[in-house]
């Protein structure tokens, strides 16, 4: 490919995708609202752009083949903030992709689009939406937007419902963990699969306790390698007995299922800030 654009390149997950994506195109243009993301990889350029500005995003995607969209607020927040960045920001990406004739949007959706399903229920790729927050609701909007742009304009999309892409720190993550290596494989398959149409796939590792059935997306060739069971003994030794009256322990959305909409979900989680640095 000539050019791939990565939004949200300044974020933790984006930091792990930058180098692999430089190997998939002549040019990777990384983007965020930051003035700089520091040192760049060979084959990478940086362009600041605001997802809430359609003209800036249209210019960002000029001459691109695909966009890997990881930008926007990565937590629950007041609806006005979620709307601007995650809802309208999704529209600008798909509309700019259409205007520029891109082939595909690879989208960081989330388990929170279906976070209010019980944890003892296996998640399939054809489940109706059941969001747990405004953040999850925005993911539902973007998935439906992707479906619309495929049906109307044949703009392909792969919507990756990412679970827990961070170090394993609690019992829920024994099932929901997505390792960084498996994240890279998932995005790579979403980019290099010849034909995807409109697709949904769960971003989760090969965990013994994984609560998903990804068979509906087998054609993508995503075959995760890592397994959170390696952490089980240590995690379960220190984990307290779970309160089944707490929605956090009952639903796939975890902490996001328990909070009041508009309040931070990450504030109730132990996320290790281990972004990758350019050597």
TORMAR-665364 format. One record per residue (C-alpha): residue in three letters; residue number from 1; x, y, z negated. Coordinates in pm, 1 decimal, always signed. Layout:
REM residues N
+------+-----+----------+----------+----------+
! type ! seq !       px !       py !       pz !
+------+-----+----------+----------+----------+
!  ala ! NUM !        X !        Y !        Z !
...
+------+-----+----------+----------+----------+
//
This chain:
REM residues 279
+------+-----+----------+----------+----------+
! type ! seq !       px !       py !       pz !
+------+-----+----------+----------+----------+
!  unk !   1 !     +0.0 !     +0.0 !     +0.0 !
!  unk !   2 !   +102.6 !   +359.4 !    +50.1 !
!  unk !   3 !    -22.3 !   +513.8 !   -271.5 !
!  unk !   4 !   -186.1 !   +405.2 !   -596.9 !
!  unk !   5 !   -312.4 !   +657.2 !   -852.8 !
!  unk !   6 !   -318.5 !   +576.5 !  -1224.8 !
!  unk !   7 !   -534.6 !   +797.3 !  -1447.0 !
!  unk !   8 !   -475.2 !   +796.5 !  -1821.5 !
!  unk !   9 !   -105.6 !   +732.4 !  -1761.2 !
!  unk !  10 !    -16.8 !   +913.5 !  -2083.5 !
!  unk !  11 !   -218.2 !   +669.2 !  -2295.5 !
!  unk !  12 !   -100.0 !   +354.7 !  -2472.2 !
!  unk !  13 !   -240.8 !   +108.5 !  -2217.5 !
!  unk !  14 !   -140.6 !   +328.5 !  -1926.0 !
!  unk !  15 !   +217.7 !   +322.2 !  -2049.4 !
!  unk !  16 !   +235.6 !    -53.8 !  -1987.8 !
!  unk !  17 !    +86.1 !    -28.4 !  -1638.0 !
!  unk !  18 !   +309.2 !   +238.5 !  -1488.8 !
!  unk !  19 !   +616.6 !    +28.9 !  -1407.8 !
!  unk !  20 !   +425.8 !   -274.0 !  -1266.2 !
!  unk !  21 !   +215.5 !    -48.0 !  -1044.9 !
!  unk !  22 !   +526.1 !   +115.2 !   -895.0 !
!  unk !  23 !   +604.8 !   -226.3 !   -745.1 !
!  unk !  24 !   +267.6 !   -250.0 !   -568.9 !
!  unk !  25 !   +284.1 !    +61.0 !   -349.1 !
!  unk !  26 !   +529.2 !   +297.9 !   -185.7 !
!  unk !  27 !   +423.9 !   +561.3 !   -438.8 !
!  unk !  28 !   +253.0 !   +551.8 !   -777.2 !
!  unk !  29 !   +104.2 !   +885.5 !   -879.8 !
!  unk !  30 !    +48.0 !   +882.7 !  -1254.0 !
!  unk !  31 !   -194.1 !  +1139.1 !  -1392.4 !
!  unk !  32 !   -328.4 !  +1272.8 !  -1720.4 !
!  unk !  33 !   -422.6 !  +1608.3 !  -1874.0 !
!  unk !  34 !    -80.1 !  +1635.4 !  -2036.0 !
!  unk !  35 !   +174.1 !  +1879.0 !  -1896.3 !
!  unk !  36 !   +422.9 !  +1592.5 !  -1867.2 !
!  unk !  37 !   +456.3 !  +1223.9 !  -1951.5 !
!  unk !  38 !   +835.1 !  +1244.0 !  -1969.6 !
!  unk !  39 !  +1080.5 !  +1036.3 !  -1771.9 !
!  unk !  40 !   +939.3 !   +866.8 !  -1461.4 !
!  unk !  41 !  +1011.0 !   +527.6 !  -1305.9 !
!  unk !  42 !  +1160.2 !   +501.1 !   -957.0 !
!  unk !  43 !   +874.5 !   +527.7 !   -711.0 !
!  unk !  44 !   +656.6 !   +722.5 !   -956.0 !
!  unk !  45 !   +539.9 !  +1083.9 !   -945.2 !
!  unk !  46 !   +329.0 !  +1275.1 !  -1195.2 !
!  unk !  47 !    +34.1 !  +1504.3 !  -1122.7 !
!  unk !  48 !   -164.2 !  +1673.3 !  -1398.2 !
!  unk !  49 !   -539.4 !  +1662.3 !  -1333.9 !
!  unk !  50 !   -857.2 !  +1704.7 !  -1536.7 !
!  unk !  51 !  -1124.3 !  +1438.9 !  -1490.9 !
!  unk !  52 !  -1389.5 !  +1706.1 !  -1545.9 !
!  unk !  53 !  -1270.0 !  +1892.7 !  -1234.5 !
!  unk !  54 !  -1387.9 !  +1731.5 !   -910.1 !
!  unk !  55 !  -1158.6 !  +1942.5 !   -692.1 !
!  unk !  56 !   -851.2 !  +1842.2 !   -893.7 !
!  unk !  57 !   -942.8 !  +1473.1 !   -878.9 !
!  unk !  58 !  -1018.7 !  +1494.4 !   -507.5 !
!  unk !  59 !   -673.0 !  +1639.7 !   -450.2 !
!  unk !  60 !   -518.2 !  +1377.2 !   -678.9 !
!  unk !  61 !   -664.3 !  +1090.5 !   -474.8 !
!  unk !  62 !   -569.1 !  +1231.6 !   -134.6 !
!  unk !  63 !   -406.3 !   +963.5 !    +86.6 !
!  unk !  64 !   -440.5 !   +699.4 !   -188.2 !
!  unk !  65 !   -541.3 !   +339.9 !   -120.4 !
!  unk !  66 !   -667.5 !   +264.4 !   -471.9 !
!  unk !  67 !   -712.5 !   +429.4 !   -808.9 !
!  unk !  68 !   -659.4 !   +249.8 !  -1139.7 !
!  unk !  69 !   -883.0 !   +448.8 !  -1372.0 !
!  unk !  70 !   -778.1 !   +435.6 !  -1738.4 !
!  unk !  71 !   -838.3 !   +804.0 !  -1815.5 !
!  unk !  72 !  -1095.3 !   +966.2 !  -2051.4 !
!  unk !  73 !  -1160.5 !   +953.0 !  -2426.3 !
!  unk !  74 !  -1067.6 !   +610.1 !  -2564.9 !
!  unk !  75 !  -1279.9 !   +625.6 !  -2879.2 !
!  unk !  76 !  -1630.8 !   +708.4 !  -2989.5 !
!  unk !  77 !  -1689.2 !  +1085.0 !  -3004.6 !
!  unk !  78 !  -1978.0 !  +1334.4 !  -3001.0 !
!  unk !  79 !  -2196.2 !  +1287.5 !  -2694.8 !
!  unk !  80 !  -2102.3 !  +1622.9 !  -2541.4 !
!  unk !  81 !  -1735.3 !  +1521.2 !  -2536.5 !
!  unk !  82 !  -1807.6 !  +1169.6 !  -2408.7 !
!  unk !  83 !  -2030.2 !  +1311.5 !  -2135.6 !
!  unk !  84 !  -1768.6 !  +1552.2 !  -2003.6 !
!  unk !  85 !  -1473.8 !  +1314.4 !  -2000.0 !
!  unk !  86 !  -1620.5 !   +965.6 !  -1968.7 !
!  unk !  87 !  -1949.7 !  +1016.9 !  -1783.5 !
!  unk !  88 !  -1889.5 !  +1314.9 !  -1556.6 !
!  unk !  89 !  -1523.5 !  +1210.8 !  -1539.0 !
!  unk !  90 !  -1629.4 !   +873.0 !  -1396.7 !
!  unk !  91 !  -1840.7 !  +1048.2 !  -1135.3 !
!  unk !  92 !  -1547.4 !  +1263.3 !  -1023.2 !
!  unk !  93 !  -1328.2 !   +955.4 !   -976.4 !
!  unk !  94 !  -1579.1 !   +759.8 !   -768.9 !
!  unk !  95 !  -1688.5 !  +1062.6 !   -568.1 !
!  unk !  96 !  -1328.5 !  +1168.7 !   -501.2 !
!  unk !  97 !  -1250.0 !   +809.6 !   -401.8 !
!  unk !  98 !  -1541.1 !   +815.1 !   -156.8 !
!  unk !  99 !  -1440.4 !  +1150.9 !    -10.3 !
!  unk ! 100 !  -1084.1 !  +1031.1 !    +42.9 !
!  unk ! 101 !  -1178.8 !   +693.6 !   +187.5 !
!  unk ! 102 !  -1018.8 !   +481.7 !    -85.7 !
!  unk ! 103 !  -1073.7 !   +109.8 !    -72.4 !
!  unk ! 104 !  -1116.3 !    +32.6 !   -442.5 !
!  unk ! 105 !  -1149.9 !   +166.0 !   -797.2 !
!  unk ! 106 !   -998.0 !    -55.4 !  -1067.8 !
!  unk ! 107 !  -1176.6 !    +55.9 !  -1382.6 !
!  unk ! 108 !  -1100.1 !    +16.4 !  -1752.1 !
!  unk ! 109 !  -1447.4 !    -66.1 !  -1875.2 !
!  unk ! 110 !  -1493.9 !   -208.2 !  -2223.1 !
!  unk ! 111 !  -1654.1 !   -473.9 !  -2438.3 !
!  unk ! 112 !  -1844.1 !   -180.9 !  -2588.4 !
!  unk ! 113 !  -2071.3 !   -176.7 !  -2282.2 !
!  unk ! 114 !  -2213.6 !   -500.9 !  -2424.7 !
!  unk ! 115 !  -2098.2 !   -462.6 !  -2784.9 !
!  unk ! 116 !  -2433.5 !   -526.9 !  -2953.4 !
!  unk ! 117 !  -2450.0 !   -892.7 !  -2853.8 !
!  unk ! 118 !  -2398.5 !  -1130.7 !  -3150.8 !
!  unk ! 119 !  -2047.0 !  -1269.5 !  -3190.8 !
!  unk ! 120 !  -2172.4 !  -1627.5 !  -3173.0 !
!  unk ! 121 !  -2304.4 !  -1562.7 !  -2820.5 !
!  unk ! 122 !  -2075.4 !  -1636.2 !  -2524.5 !
!  unk ! 123 !  -2035.0 !  -1336.2 !  -2297.0 !
!  unk ! 124 !  -2085.8 !  -1394.1 !  -1925.3 !
!  unk ! 125 !  -2010.5 !  -1151.8 !  -1644.4 !
!  unk ! 126 !  -2379.3 !  -1111.4 !  -1556.5 !
!  unk ! 127 !  -2505.6 !  -1004.1 !  -1899.9 !
!  unk ! 128 !  -2730.5 !   -694.5 !  -1906.6 !
!  unk ! 129 !  -2583.5 !   -389.8 !  -2076.9 !
!  unk ! 130 !  -2614.5 !   -361.5 !  -2454.7 !
!  unk ! 131 !  -2389.3 !    -70.7 !  -2562.7 !
!  unk ! 132 !  -2284.2 !     -9.8 !  -2921.3 !
!  unk ! 133 !  -2194.9 !   +363.7 !  -2903.0 !
!  unk ! 134 !  -2199.7 !   +669.2 !  -2676.9 !
!  unk ! 135 !  -1857.6 !   +545.0 !  -2564.4 !
!  unk ! 136 !  -2010.0 !   +210.8 !  -2466.5 !
!  unk ! 137 !  -2301.9 !   +385.8 !  -2300.4 !
!  unk ! 138 !  -2057.0 !   +579.4 !  -2081.3 !
!  unk ! 139 !  -1899.9 !   +248.8 !  -1976.3 !
!  unk ! 140 !  -2246.8 !   +125.3 !  -1874.9 !
!  unk ! 141 !  -2292.7 !   +439.0 !  -1665.9 !
!  unk ! 142 !  -1958.6 !   +390.6 !  -1492.3 !
!  unk ! 143 !  -2031.2 !    +24.6 !  -1416.6 !
!  unk ! 144 !  -2366.7 !   +119.8 !  -1262.3 !
!  unk ! 145 !  -2198.2 !   +404.6 !  -1074.5 !
!  unk ! 146 !  -1952.1 !   +150.7 !   -936.1 !
!  unk ! 147 !  -2241.6 !    -69.8 !   -824.9 !
!  unk ! 148 !  -2410.8 !   +225.0 !   -653.4 !
!  unk ! 149 !  -2095.9 !   +328.0 !   -465.2 !
!  unk ! 150 !  -2042.6 !    -31.1 !   -349.0 !
!  unk ! 151 !  -2401.3 !    -68.7 !   -225.3 !
!  unk ! 152 !  -2414.3 !   +273.9 !    -60.1 !
!  unk ! 153 !  -2059.1 !   +327.7 !    +62.0 !
!  unk ! 154 !  -1879.2 !    -10.7 !    +42.1 !
!  unk ! 155 !  -1632.5 !   +135.5 !   -207.2 !
!  unk ! 156 !  -1509.1 !   -167.1 !   -401.7 !
!  unk ! 157 !  -1473.8 !   -169.8 !   -780.2 !
!  unk ! 158 !  -1339.3 !   -410.7 !  -1038.5 !
!  unk ! 159 !  -1478.6 !   -324.5 !  -1381.6 !
!  unk ! 160 !  -1257.7 !   -479.8 !  -1649.3 !
!  unk ! 161 !  -1441.4 !   -511.1 !  -1981.7 !
!  unk ! 162 !  -1136.1 !   -486.3 !  -2204.7 !
!  unk ! 163 !  -1159.5 !   -635.9 !  -2553.5 !
!  unk ! 164 !   -878.3 !   -576.8 !  -2808.5 !
!  unk ! 165 !   -563.7 !   -474.6 !  -2622.2 !
!  unk ! 166 !   -343.4 !   -407.5 !  -2924.6 !
!  unk ! 167 !   -144.5 !   -605.0 !  -3179.8 !
!  unk ! 168 !   -351.2 !   -863.2 !  -3367.2 !
!  unk ! 169 !   -430.6 !   -722.1 !  -3712.0 !
!  unk ! 170 !   -764.6 !   -882.2 !  -3807.7 !
!  unk ! 171 !   -971.8 !  -1199.1 !  -3767.9 !
!  unk ! 172 !  -1191.1 !  -1060.4 !  -3487.9 !
!  unk ! 173 !   -882.5 !  -1015.0 !  -3270.9 !
!  unk ! 174 !   -808.7 !  -1389.1 !  -3288.9 !
!  unk ! 175 !  -1083.4 !  -1418.2 !  -3030.0 !
!  unk ! 176 !  -1079.0 !  -1074.3 !  -2868.9 !
!  unk ! 177 !   -703.6 !  -1014.3 !  -2817.5 !
!  unk ! 178 !   -571.2 !   -905.1 !  -2477.3 !
!  unk ! 179 !   -192.5 !   -908.6 !  -2467.6 !
!  unk ! 180 !     -6.5 !   -644.2 !  -2271.0 !
!  unk ! 181 !   +131.3 !   -910.5 !  -2035.1 !
!  unk ! 182 !   -220.8 !  -1036.0 !  -1965.4 !
!  unk ! 183 !   -341.1 !   -676.9 !  -1919.4 !
!  unk ! 184 !    -74.6 !   -631.6 !  -1651.7 !
!  unk ! 185 !   -176.2 !   -956.9 !  -1484.3 !
!  unk ! 186 !   -544.5 !   -855.6 !  -1491.8 !
!  unk ! 187 !   -479.4 !   -516.7 !  -1331.7 !
!  unk ! 188 !   -242.4 !   -671.2 !  -1077.2 !
!  unk ! 189 !   -507.1 !   -924.8 !   -970.3 !
!  unk ! 190 !   -769.8 !   -649.9 !   -954.6 !
!  unk ! 191 !   -542.0 !   -458.3 !   -717.5 !
!  unk ! 192 !   -408.4 !   -737.2 !   -495.7 !
!  unk ! 193 !   -717.5 !   -956.1 !   -453.0 !
!  unk ! 194 !   -809.0 !   -914.8 !    -84.7 !
!  unk ! 195 !  -1183.6 !   -866.0 !   -134.9 !
!  unk ! 196 !  -1364.3 !   -784.3 !   -458.4 !
!  unk ! 197 !  -1686.2 !   -601.7 !   -373.0 !
!  unk ! 198 !  -1840.6 !   -492.9 !   -701.9 !
!  unk ! 199 !  -1706.2 !   -716.4 !   -977.7 !
!  unk ! 200 !  -1704.2 !   -745.5 !  -1355.4 !
!  unk ! 201 !  -1436.9 !   -938.4 !  -1545.7 !
!  unk ! 202 !  -1356.1 !   -959.8 !  -1916.1 !
!  unk ! 203 !  -1013.4 !   -840.3 !  -2021.3 !
!  unk ! 204 !   -917.9 !  -1101.6 !  -2277.9 !
!  unk ! 205 !   -630.2 !  -1342.6 !  -2327.5 !
!  unk ! 206 !   -642.5 !  -1723.0 !  -2325.1 !
!  unk ! 207 !   -743.0 !  -1737.1 !  -2690.6 !
!  unk ! 208 !   -877.1 !  -2059.7 !  -2839.6 !
!  unk ! 209 !  -1155.6 !  -1847.8 !  -2991.9 !
!  unk ! 210 !  -1225.8 !  -1628.7 !  -2685.5 !
!  unk ! 211 !  -1603.2 !  -1565.6 !  -2673.5 !
!  unk ! 212 !  -1629.4 !  -1522.2 !  -2295.2 !
!  unk ! 213 !  -1706.0 !  -1713.3 !  -1978.6 !
!  unk ! 214 !  -1509.1 !  -1546.9 !  -1698.4 !
!  unk ! 215 !  -1600.5 !  -1807.5 !  -1436.2 !
!  unk ! 216 !  -1807.9 !  -1550.9 !  -1247.3 !
!  unk ! 217 !  -1482.8 !  -1366.7 !  -1169.6 !
!  unk ! 218 !  -1260.0 !  -1667.8 !  -1098.8 !
!  unk ! 219 !  -1204.6 !  -1545.2 !   -741.4 !
!  unk ! 220 !   -984.3 !  -1266.4 !   -881.3 !
!  unk ! 221 !   -725.1 !  -1524.8 !   -979.2 !
!  unk ! 222 !   -689.2 !  -1387.0 !  -1332.3 !
!  unk ! 223 !   -546.2 !  -1667.0 !  -1547.4 !
!  unk ! 224 !   -437.1 !  -1529.2 !  -1886.8 !
!  unk ! 225 !   -134.6 !  -1691.1 !  -2051.3 !
!  unk ! 226 !   -124.5 !  -1569.9 !  -2412.3 !
!  unk ! 227 !   -316.7 !  -1708.0 !  -2709.9 !
!  unk ! 228 !   -387.5 !  -1525.3 !  -3036.6 !
!  unk ! 229 !   -399.2 !  -1856.4 !  -3226.8 !
!  unk ! 230 !    -29.0 !  -1808.8 !  -3293.3 !
!  unk ! 231 !   -130.5 !  -1536.2 !  -3542.4 !
!  unk ! 232 !   -421.1 !  -1724.7 !  -3703.3 !
!  unk ! 233 !   -253.8 !  -1863.5 !  -4015.5 !
!  unk ! 234 !   -113.6 !  -1527.2 !  -4122.7 !
!  unk ! 235 !   -428.4 !  -1330.2 !  -4039.7 !
!  unk ! 236 !   -671.9 !  -1570.0 !  -4208.7 !
!  unk ! 237 !   -453.9 !  -1593.3 !  -4517.4 !
!  unk ! 238 !   -494.5 !  -1221.0 !  -4586.0 !
!  unk ! 239 !   -846.5 !  -1166.6 !  -4441.9 !
!  unk ! 240 !  -1122.7 !  -1120.7 !  -4700.7 !
!  unk ! 241 !  -1454.3 !  -1306.6 !  -4674.6 !
!  unk ! 242 !  -1666.4 !  -1125.7 !  -4419.2 !
!  unk ! 243 !  -1988.2 !   -953.8 !  -4521.7 !
!  unk ! 244 !  -2258.2 !  -1082.2 !  -4285.9 !
!  unk ! 245 !  -2474.1 !   -778.4 !  -4365.8 !
!  unk ! 246 !  -2211.2 !   -562.4 !  -4197.4 !
!  unk ! 247 !  -2267.6 !   -518.9 !  -3820.8 !
!  unk ! 248 !  -1890.2 !   -505.9 !  -3780.1 !
!  unk ! 249 !  -1878.4 !   -879.7 !  -3843.1 !
!  unk ! 250 !  -2196.3 !   -972.7 !  -3658.4 !
!  unk ! 251 !  -2149.8 !   -815.8 !  -3314.8 !
!  unk ! 252 !  -1888.4 !   -829.0 !  -3041.4 !
!  unk ! 253 !  -1835.2 !   -454.8 !  -3068.8 !
!  unk ! 254 !  -1676.5 !   -495.1 !  -3411.8 !
!  unk ! 255 !  -1620.9 !   -162.0 !  -3589.4 !
!  unk ! 256 !  -1794.0 !    +24.7 !  -3304.4 !
!  unk ! 257 !  -2113.8 !   -171.7 !  -3374.0 !
!  unk ! 258 !  -2114.5 !    -50.6 !  -3734.1 !
!  unk ! 259 !  -2052.9 !   +322.6 !  -3698.9 !
!  unk ! 260 !  -2301.2 !   +603.7 !  -3648.1 !
!  unk ! 261 !  -2293.4 !   +717.3 !  -3282.6 !
!  unk ! 262 !  -2058.0 !  +1011.8 !  -3245.2 !
!  unk ! 263 !  -1820.2 !   +904.3 !  -3522.0 !
!  unk ! 264 !  -1475.2 !   +760.5 !  -3452.5 !
!  unk ! 265 !  -1455.2 !   +384.3 !  -3426.9 !
!  unk ! 266 !  -1076.4 !   +375.0 !  -3419.4 !
!  unk ! 267 !  -1071.2 !   +539.2 !  -3763.0 !
!  unk ! 268 !  -1199.5 !   +206.2 !  -3899.1 !
!  unk ! 269 !   -944.4 !     -4.6 !  -3714.1 !
!  unk ! 270 !   -575.6 !    -76.5 !  -3765.7 !
!  unk ! 271 !   -438.0 !     +3.9 !  -3420.9 !
!  unk ! 272 !    -59.3 !     -6.6 !  -3390.8 !
!  unk ! 273 !    +66.8 !   +282.9 !  -3177.3 !
!  unk ! 274 !   +323.7 !    +95.2 !  -2972.2 !
!  unk ! 275 !   +319.8 !   +271.1 !  -2636.4 !
!  unk ! 276 !   +594.2 !   +163.5 !  -2397.7 !
!  unk ! 277 !   +883.9 !   +402.2 !  -2340.9 !
!  unk ! 278 !  +1066.7 !   +449.7 !  -2011.2 !
!  unk ! 279 !  +1420.1 !   +317.5 !  -2053.3 !
+------+-----+----------+----------+----------+
//
